[in-house]
Amino acid sequence: MSDHSGDIESQLVVLERYCAQRRRDALKRGIRSLLAEHPADAGIRYRALDWYWRSGLQREGLKCALPAGRSAGGDITPARLGNQRSLWLMIFVIGQSGWPYAWRWINEVRAESDVERGLLGQILMDLGDHARAFELLSPLTADAQQQVTVTLLMTAWRGGYHREGLAIATGFLGRLKKQEWVTRWWVGLIKAYFEGCLASPTLALRAFEQWDAEFPEAPVKAPRLHAISRIWKGLLATADAEPERARIEFGRAEEWLRSHVPDYVPLRLLDLYYWKERAGVLSDEEKNIILNYPGPPPYIRTLRTRLRSGTVPVAADPQAQWLVRPKSDEYRLNGKLMLGIPLEIRLLAVLRRAGRLGIHRNLAKALLWPEEIRIFFALDGRLSKLIERLRDFHGFKVTSDKDCFFLDPSESSRIGVETTPRVPEFLLERAGREFGWEELARHYSIGATQARAMLRSWIASGRIRKVGSGRFTRYLIETAR
């Protein structure tokens, strides 16, 4: 490598320029060429991952972070990949809506350098652990890259560190160059937000109008940041005792997230509803979405626990054609109870719970195949076949738009989903008495092999225990978990 270090350095300079200029096609070609020449150079790969992240090339970054080849599932672990590559993989998989894959590793990775601490801080912020994220990121601000400072400001907002956020935003704004006008606009807005939280919301809302008037093209250049700034205005209006204005601002944020942000991501709307609840302007329909939505991030789960009052999340009509109970692995079809939910019916339950927000294909993959990140992109083919079966074999109307799938509202009456019962109906009905495998087989209309396999799994989970042996073997319910 030393003989060609000059050539490599010149390539790195060119690619950095492409990244700064947002010349994505040229950047992708250059990175592919560079990685083909130096596939084993970890430093070059980390530079490539950073360029992909800063340029918003999420899919390409995920491909770069994943190891090549069809390796065994056990190979995709932080211990095997190393800390920094694992952190990059988590960053991109969260950016692609597959956050459950990242959640499995969150306690296995270590941050041993400033770069790794910055990456881990970003991940923790996305997953809602704002205290840990702020603790990791705060010492980095003096010499940090711009992206780390932006992440720290977002963490200060989400975690309620208003005074610290104001100090960071003030210093950051003073360092920004005039040509970095989009960043200046955004930092000016978050600075005004922090000032409004600490002092006068009224003056802060006026400052928002001034920043927006000074940079009228900013919403078009940075539509997602514009949507976030409307959330800030909604929160400030709430603090200023103007609930109707708050609803208007939150409504504008939702409009931008749906219509102007290039990649529609349902979890962003779920996050918007999180802030609407904090502001006290959450509608009953939006509350129901939070309670029902499948696979939400941890901070949404915490909110869900607070909102829930012992009700079943999705009101399941007992007369519905389909009644799915994912946690007890059973479902009813036209009144007939079945044991073992096929994958396409699990997907159907996910679509039903997602409602009008829909489900992103990558979150669906993480929920259906939680152990198979190694073949993340190959799972698209599997998912497409499940959608085809729902449409062609079961006759459900499923639409797609921008990498998201939606169950037609007219289909809602055909399917109910119960997410709270964790114990199969068969066991609930037989609490306190013994039964044999034949009874289980008759109840679910299954064969001896499947019945005995299910009994073994129930014994392993502690739900039942075995009594007797041979042809006198019986089973007794141990717990109602």
PyMOL commands that set and color helices and strands:
alter all, ss='L'
color gray80, all
select helices_A, chain A and resi 2-20+24-37+42-54+58-65+73-75+78-81+83-95+99-103+114-127+130-140+146-159+162-175+181-198+201-214+218-221+223-239+243-259+266-279+284-292+298-307+326-328+343-357+361-368+373-375+379-393+409-414+425-429+437-444+448-461+470-472
alter helices_A, ss='H'
color red, helices_A
select strands_A, chain A and resi 322-325+330-333+336-339+359-360+398-401+404-407+415-417+434-435+464-467+474-477
alter strands_A, ss='S'
color yellow, strands_A
deselect
rebuild
show_as cartoon
